[in-house]
Amino acid sequence: MNIQSPEKMYRIHMGPAKYSLDLCDGSERGEYVSQDYILHALGRPHRAINLMYCYYPNDEGWPKRASVAFKDREVGFAWDYPYEDYFPYGGGSKGSKDAEVFRQIREIRRHGMDVILTLTMDPKLSDEELRAVGRDLKKFGRMELRINHEATGDWFPFTKRATYKEIGDFFCRASKVIKEEAPNVKTIICIGGIEDLRSETMVKEEEFKETVKAADIWSVDKYLALHWGWPYDVAQKGGNSFARYSVSELYEKTKRSWLRFKKLNNGKAKSFTMAEFNADGDVTGPYDQIKMIKEFVALLKKDPDDWFTGFTFYQFRDRGRLGLEIEDPNDKHIGIRQPVMDYYIELLNDPDFMPVITGGKRVKKNEEVKLRFGASDDAEGLAFEFDLEKNPAFFEAYFDDEATDYNLMMEVNGQWFYKAPGTKCIDMMEAFYKNRLKGKNTVTVRLFAPPANGENEEDPLNYTKELKVLPKFRIEYGPVEKRKR
C-alpha cells in the first residue's frame, strides 16, 4: 500500500462562528437520531445539539414517558398530560448515571459538539433535587441548560403548577443552585419576548425580569410558521390550530426582544439565541418553508448591528413537518429526507455559520503533541498537508495499535469524519465524491480530540489528550489492479 506519514504539520485553533448553528435532536415529536447518522447526512458537526427532557421525579407515573404512563388518558392537545411528553430525565436524586440522557450527552461530546439540555421541571423541586442535577452535569464540559422554556406561555404543564412569578423565581433559584454544583453550566432563559410591536415591554415582563439577570444566555422561540394542533388535527384552510407569520415582523420582534433584555440588564448585553427556529411545513409546504428561512437569514446578514448569537434548528427528524427528515410512519428508525435539508447543508457551509479555524506554528518531528478540547468553538488541533496529483481513488487514515484508543473528529476537503476508540481505519473518500479535485491540489486534513468517554475527568472546562502516534494515510489515484485484456 502507498502509506504516507504526514510531513507538514501545523497546530490549529477552532474558534466561534459569527452565528452559531445548533440542531435539536429528538423531542415529543420525534426520536433521538445517532450522531454518526447525522454527521454523514449533513457533512459536518454543529456547535451544539439540543436535547429535550423533563424532570418530575415526585409525580405519579414517573419515570415513564407521559404518553406511556397515561396511555389510556384521552388527550386532544400535545400538552394534555400531567407532565410534558419529553424523554424522562433519568438522573437526579433518584436516578442513575447510566440513564439514556447521559448516553446521548456522551455521544454528542465524543463527536466534538457541546450539549444544550432543554429541561422542563416541576417548579416545586427542592434545592437538593436541583443540586443532584448539577452533580449530574458537572463533568460534561461547557453545557447550556435551558430551564422551563417558553415560560410565559400557557401550554406546558409546569405553568399549571405555579404562578408566572413563581416560575420566574424558580428559574432564578434553579440557575443558582445548579451552577453551584456545576460551574461549567450556563443557563438559558427562554420567554416570549416582544410579541406586539406596539408595545415596548415584553410579555409578563414584571414576573420574569429577574430571570434576565440570573441567566447567562437570553433566548426566544420564534417559528416562522407553526401548526400547534399537530398531531390531533390537519392544518387546512380556515383552521385555527396553526399560523404563518410575516418574516420581517418576526425578525423585528426578535431583535426588539434582545434590546428589551439588554435594557432590563442595566444596558449590558448577553448572548442571545433563537432556541427553536423553523417554518412548519404543515403550514407552508416544502418549498415556502425554505423561502421563509432564507428570508430570515437574508435579513440577519444585511443587518449592520451586532446583536444575534445564533439559532437552534428544530429539528433533525420529526414525525410532522418540522424536521430535515420526516420519520417514516412504518419504521421510526428511518428518515425521509426533505427539500429543506439541501438548503440547511448550504447554511452549515456558509462562512458566517462555520467555526473559524486559524493556523499556528509548525510541529517539529518528534515534538510532543498535546491537544486541548474546550468546546466545539474553542479547540486546539492539528493540520496535515498533502500534495495530491489529482482526485484520489483511495484516501484512508490508518491508526496503529498505540493510536486505536484515540477519539477524533477529522476534516478533509470540507467533509468531517468521526474516529471512535478502537477504530483502526477511516475511509475518507466521501470527501472527494461530490467535491472532486481538478488536477493537482494541496489538501489539508484537520483533526481535533474531544473526550473519548464524553466527560472531562479533571478540568471541568477543558479536556487534554496527548497524541503519541499520528495517523498514517493511504493515498492512491487509480484502481488497485486494472482490468486484464
N, C-alpha and C positions, 0 to 999 in steps of 0.2 A: 504493500500500500504506500501511496505517496503521503507520508505523515510529516507534518511540519510543526515545529515548535515556534511559538511567537518570538520574533526578534525585536520588533519595535513595540515597546510597551510604555504606556503613559498612565499616570494617575489622573482620575477624572472626578468631578463632583456633579451630582444631580440636585438641582435646586428647583424652587417652585415655578409653576407656570404663571402667566399673567392672570388667567382664570382657571380655577380648579374644575375638574370634571369628574364627578363621582357617580356611582351606579348603585341603585337599590337592587338587592338580590333576595327575593322571597318576601312574602307578606301574607295577609289574609286572602290575597287574590292569586297567589302562585307559590310554587315550591322553590326552595333553595337550589341553585344550579352550581355545580362544581367549578372552581376557578380555572381548572385546566380546560374545560369546555369553553368557558367564556373567553379565555386567552386566545384559543385557536379561532374562535368565531370573530373576534374583534381585532386581533393582531398586536395589541399592546395592553399593559396593565393600566389601571386607573390610579388616581391619587388615593382614593378610599372606596371601600364597599360598605354600603349601609345595610344593616340587619334590622328586622322588625320583630321585637319581642315584647311580652307583657309579663308583669310580676304581681300576682295576687296570692301570696303564699298562705293566707289565712281564710281563703274562700272555700266554700263547698264546691267540689268538683276539681279543685286544683290537685295535682299539676297537669291534668288533662287539658288539651286544647278545648276551647269553649264549644266549638261545633261538635266535638266528640262527647264532652261531658254532658252537654244539653242537647243531644241529637234529636230527642223527642219533642223539644220545645218548638212551637210554631213561631216562626220569625218572618218578617216582611221587609227587613232592612238589615244591612250588614252589621250594625252595632246593637242589635236587639238581644244580645246575650248579656249575662251578668258581668262578664269581663271581656275585653277585646279578643277577637278570634285570631290573634297573632300567635306565633310559636311561643309556648310557655318558657319563660326564663328558668332554667333548671339549676341555677346557682342559688346564692343567698344563704341564709342561716339554716335552712332545712334542705339545701340542695347538695349537688355533687360537682366536684371539679372535672368530672368526666362527662358532664352534660353536653348535649348537642350544640348548644350555643358556643361552648368553648372549643369544640372540634372545628366549627366554622371559623371562629376568630383565629385559631392557629393556622388553618389552611390559608386564609386571606393574608396573614402576616408572612407566612412562608413564601407566598407569591409576591412579596415585595410591596404590599399595599397596606395602608392604615385602615382602621376599623371605625366606622360610625355606628354606635349601638343606639338605635331608637328603642326606648324602653318606656312603655306606659305602665304606671304603678298605682297601686292603691294609695291615695293621699293620706291614709291613716297609718301608714307604716311607721314603726318605731325607729329611733336613731340606730339601735343595734341592728335591726334588719337592713337599714341603709348601709351601715358600716360593713356588713357582710358582703354587700355588692361591691363596695370599694375594695375590700380584700380580694375579691374575685378578679378584679380588673387591673391590679397594680403591676402585674408582670407583662402586660400586653402593649407596652410602649406608648406612643403618643396617640392615645384613643380620644375619640369625641363621643360624648354621651348626650343624646337628645331626650330629655325627660318630659313626658306628658305633652307631646307635641299637639299643635292646633288647639292649644289650651283655652282659647277664647270662643271656641265653637260649642255646640250643644249636643254633638252626636256621640262622642266617646263615653263609655260607661263611667270613667273616673269623674266626669263632670256631673254625674248624678249623685255622687257620694260626698260632695263638698261644695261650698260656695266658691265663686271665682276668686275671692280674696284668699280663701283657704288654699286653693290650688296654687295661687301665686306664692303664698307663704311656704307651701310645701316645696315648691321648686327651689326657693332660696335655702331652705333647711337641707334638702337632699343634696343640693350642689355643694354646700359647705361640708357636710358630714362625709360624703363620698370622697371628696378631694382631700380630706384629712387623712384618709387611708390610702388613697391613690393619687398622689400629686401629678402623676403622668396624664391624668384625665382632664380634658377640657369639656365644660358643659355648654349645651346649646339650648337657648330659649327659642321656642317656635310658637308665635302667636299670630293673630290675624293681621296686625299692622294697619296701615291706612286702607280702608275698604270703601271710602267715599271721598272723592277728590274735592268735594266742597267742604270737607272737614279738615282742620289742622291736627286733630288728635286721633289717636289710634282707638280701635275697638277695646273697650274695657281697660282703658289706659290706667285709671286710678288703681284698679285691683292688681295690675301687673307691673307697675312702674319700678318696683324694687327688683324684679327679676332682670331688668335691663342692666342693672349694676352688678348683680350676682353672677350672671352668665359670662362666659368667656367669648362666646360666639352668638351673634344675633341671626335669626332666620325667619322666613315666612314660607309657607307652602302656597304656591300660586300655579294653578293649572290653567292653561290657555283655553281648554275645553274639558268638561268633566261630566261623566254620566254617573252620578252618585246613587242612582237607583239600582245599579248593577249589583247582583245578578238576578234581581227579583222582577225586573221588567225589561223591555226592549226599548231603546231610545228611538222614538218615531216622531214625525212632525206633529206638533200640537201637544206633545207630552210636557210634563212639568218636573221630571226627575233628572234633568240634565241642563247644561248651559254651554254656550260658546261666547267668549269674551273678545273685546277689542284688544289686540296685541299692544297697541300703543298706550291705551289706557292702563292695561295691566302693568306694563313696563313703568309707567309714571307712578302707579300706586306702590310698586316695589321700591322704587328709588325714594319716594316720599317716606316710605316706612323707615328706610335706613336713616334719613335725615331726622325723623322724629326720635328714633332710638338714640341717635347721637345727641340730640338736644336734652333728652331725659338723662343722659350720662354726662351732664355738665360740659357738653361740647367735645367730648373725647370719643373718637371713633374706635370701633372694634371690627373684627372680621364679620362680614355679612354674607349669608348664603340664601339661596332658594333651596330648601331642604327636600322638597319634592317638586319636580317640574316635568311637564309633558303636555301634550294635547291629546285628548282621548279620541282614539279612532272610532269609538262607538258613535261619536257626535260628528266628527269631521270627515270620516272615511280615511283611507290610507294616504291619499295624496295631499289633501289640505292639511293633514297632520304635519307633514314635512314642511309645507309652506309656512305654517304658523310658527314652528320652531325656528325656521330660517329667518323669519321676520324679526323675532325677538333677538336672535344673535346679531343680526344686522344693526338693530338699534343699540345694542351693547357696544359693538365695535366702533360705531361712529360717535358715541358719547365721549366728550372730552374729559369728563370728570372721573376721578379715580375713587370709586365707591364700592364696586362689586367684587366679591371674592370668588364666587363660583356657584355652580348648582349641582344638585344630585338628580340624575335622570331616573324617573320611576317608570318601569323597572326593566330588568333583563327579560324575564319570561313571565307572562301574565295570562291568566285564564280569560280575561277580557281583551280589550284592545289598548292597553296601556303599557305594552312591552315591545322590545325589539323583536321578540318572538311571541307567538301565541302558543300556549300549552295545547298539545294535541288532546282533544277530548277523549280519545281512545286509549292514550298512554301518556301519563303525566311526566314521563321521563324524556319525552320527545318534544322539541320545539319547532314551530313553523315560522320560518324567517319572514319578517315583514319588510315592506319597502323602506320604512324609516331607518332600518339598520344600515343601509348603504350610506345615507346622509350622516348617521351617527359616527360611522367609521371615518368619514371625511372630517367631522368635527374633532374626533380624537387625534387626528393627524394635522389639525390646524395649529400653526406655531403658537397662537395665543393660548391654546389649551394644552400644550405639551410642556412637560418639565424641561428646564434649561440645563443642558449638560455642557460643562466647561472643562477644558483640558488643563492639565497641570504638568508636573515635572516628569521627565522620562525615567523609567525604572531601570536601574542598572542590573547586570547579570548577577545572580546570587544575592540580590538585595532582599531583605525581609519584607514580605508583603502582608500588611495587616489592613483589612478593610472595615470601616465603620458604617453601620447602618442605623441612622437615627430615625428616619421616616422616609416615606416614598418621595418626599421632596427635600430631603437632607441626607444624602448617602454618598459615601466615597467608594469609588470603584476603579476598575482597570479598563484600559482600552488597548487592543492589539490591532496592528495594521498589517494587511496582506495586499500585495500587488498581484492582481489577477489578470490572466491573459485574455479571458473572455468570460461569458456567463458559464458558471460551472455546471457539471453534470452530477457531481457529488461534493457536498460541503458538510462535513461531520466533525463534531467535537468529541474527543475521547478523554476519559479520565482514568488514570492509573489507580491501583489499589489504594494508595495513600490519599487519593482525592475523591474516592467514591462517596465519602460522607459529606461532601460539600453540598450546600443548598444554595443554588444560584439562580438569578434572573439574568438572561443574556439577550443581547440585541445585535442583529446584523441586518443591514440593508432595509431598515425600517420595521423589521419583524422581530417580536420578542418571543423568547423561549424560556421554559422553566426546566431546571435540572434538579430533581429531587435527590435526597440522600439515597445512596445505593445504586443510582443510575450510572452506567458506565459510558453510554454513547448518546449524544443528541444529534439527530438528523436535522440540519438547519436549511435544507434545500427549499423548504416552504418560502423562505425569504427571497428566492430567485425565480419563482414561478410567474407571478403577476408583474413583479418589478424586475424585469430581466435587464441584465447589464448589456451594454452595446460596446464591444471592443474592450480594450484594456481599461482597467479601473483599479483604484485603490479602495478597498473596503475596510471598515473598522468594525471589529467585534468588541462590544462593551459588556462588562459583567459587574454585577453587584451581589453582595452576600447577605440577604436577610436572614433572620434567625431560623435555624433548621427545625426547631420544635415550636416556632411561633412565639416564643417567650423571651424576654430579657431577664437573664438569670441574675446579673449583678447590678448593672446600671439601669435604672428604670427608664431612662430616655435614650440609651444607645446600646447597640449590640456590636461586638467586635469579633472578627474571625480572621485568623492567620491562614493564608494560603501557602502551604509548604511546597506543593507541587502544582504547577499550572497545567491547564488542559493542552492537549495536542490536537492538531486539526488535519483531517484528510481532505485534500482538495484535488479533484480530478476534472478533466474537461471533456471527457467523452466516455463511450461505453467501455466496460472492463475488457470485453472481447468483441471485436467486430464480427459480423456475420460471415461465415466461411462460404466461399464460392464453390 
